[in-house]
């Protein structure tokens, strides 16, 4: 008697790709800020001084109710962004 062999293959979806900054528990903005800081610190003078002047950031946040803009609050710290 000849034995018949059957093979079954199961197709599973590959895992979703995960970025390194997500694995590190960072947001994309935190990652980009960190990367930019690293690049700026690796520069040589006079480019380093010029780039360091551009390091800071700030923006205004306000809430809107019934079409009216509320009080503006300045955000200058990345940790306070989105709050």
C-alpha positions in Angstrom: 0.0 0.0 0.0 1.2 3.4 -0.9 0.6 6.1 1.8 -0.6 9.4 0.7 0.8 12.4 2.5 -1.0 15.7 2.7 0.4 18.9 3.9 -1.6 21.8 5.0 -0.3 25.3 5.2 -1.8 27.9 7.2 -1.5 31.5 6.2 -1.1 34.0 8.9 -0.8 37.7 8.6 2.6 39.0 9.2 2.9 41.1 12.3 2.4 44.8 11.9 5.7 46.6 11.5 6.7 48.7 14.6 9.0 51.6 14.5 12.0 52.0 16.8 10.7 55.2 18.3 7.4 53.4 19.3 9.4 50.5 20.8 11.3 53.1 22.9 8.0 54.5 24.1 8.4 57.8 22.3 6.0 59.8 20.2 7.1 60.8 16.7 7.6 64.4 17.8 9.8 63.4 20.7 11.8 61.2 18.3 12.3 63.9 15.7 13.3 66.4 18.4 15.8 64.0 19.9 17.2 63.2 16.4 17.5 66.9 15.6 19.2 67.7 18.9 21.7 64.9 18.2 22.5 66.2 14.7 22.9 69.8 16.0 25.3 68.7 18.7 27.4 66.8 16.2 28.0 69.8 14.0 31.2 71.8 14.0 31.5 75.5 14.5 30.2 77.9 13.1 27.3 75.7 11.9 26.7 74.4 15.4 26.1 77.9 16.9 23.7 78.8 14.1 21.8 75.5 14.4 21.6 75.8 18.3 19.8 79.1 17.9 17.0 77.3 16.1 16.6 74.6 18.8 13.8 76.1 20.9 10.2 76.1 19.9 6.8 77.4 21.1 3.3 77.6 20.0 -0.1 78.9 21.2 -3.0 76.7 22.2 -6.6 77.7 22.7 -9.9 76.0 22.9 -13.0 77.1 21.0 -16.6 77.2 22.2 -19.6 78.3 20.2 -17.3 79.8 17.6 -15.4 81.9 20.1 -11.7 81.5 20.8 -10.8 81.0 24.4 -7.7 82.1 26.3 -4.4 81.4 24.5 -1.8 79.5 26.3 1.9 79.4 25.2 3.4 75.9 25.1 7.2 75.9 25.2 7.9 72.4 26.6 7.5 69.2 24.6 6.2 67.4 27.7 3.3 69.9 27.9 2.4 69.5 24.2 -1.1 68.1 23.6 -2.4 68.8 27.1 
